[in-house]
Amino acid sequence: DAKTTQPTSMDCAEGRAANLPCNHSTISGNEYVYWYRQIHSQGPQYIIHGLKNNETNEMASLIITEDRKSSTLILPHATLRDTAVYYCIVRDLNQAGTALIFGKGTTLSVSS
Amino acid sequence: GAVVSQHPSWVICKSGTSVKIECRSLDFQATTMFWYRQFPKQSLMLMATSNEGSKATYEQGVEKDKFLINHASLTLSTLTVTSAHPEDSSFYICSAWTSGRSGELFFGEGSRLTVL
C-alpha cells in the first residue's frame, strides 16, 4: 500500500529551484520522511530525511508541514544532472533494519 | 561516506545458466542487506532481505529456489539467479543500512542482467 503520493512528472529550467511535493497524510508519529533519487541505470542515491523540522544539506532542503501530512523537496538551483526519478518514502525508525518500499516517484526533467 | 558495491555491473548469459551477483559493503559491516529488482520504466521492487548467518527472507511471489541468497559475512551478500530465463532480465540492486548511523540506506550501483 502506497504511503506517499507524488506527481508523476515535473519539468524545471536549469538554474531554477525545483520543488517536488509529496503527500503522506497517514504518516504516524514515529515515521520519518526520506527522499532518494535514481538517475537512469544507477542505484538510488540518498538525498535527505527528516521527522518534523525542516532539514538542509549540501544537496537539498526538506520542508515538512506542521501537521506532517506533506513535504517538499527543494533543489535550489537545478542542473541538468539533477534529471532523475525522485522518491519520497516514509519509514518507521522503530522498524530498524527493514527495507525501504519504493513508490513510483516523480520524474524530474531539467532542461536548459 | 559508506559505499555499497556490486559486481558485475552488467552481465549477459544464455538461458538456462546461473548467474551470481555480489554485493559488498566497503567500509562498514552490514548484518542485513536487501535485494531489489527493477524492470524498465518501473520502480524498485523488494525481492528479499539477506541476513548474515541465517536464511534470507523472501517477499511474496519471489521464488527462493530460483533466487538464491547467501550472506556469509558481514560485508558480502550474493544473489544467484539459477536457470535464468529471458524474463529474469532486469536491473538488480542491493542495499544496506549503515550500523551506528541514523537512517541512511546506501545502494549499490546495480547489476543489469540480460538473459538471451
Interface residues (C-beta under 8 A of the other chain):
Chain A: Y32 Y34 Y36 Q38 S41 Q42 G43 P44 Q45 Y46 H49 V85 Y87 R91 L93 A96 G97 T98 A99 L100 I101 F102 G103 K104 G105
Chain B: V4 Q6 T31 T32 F34 Y36 S43 L44 M45 L46 T49 F91 I93 S95 W97 G103 E104 L105 F106 F107 G108 E109 G110 R112
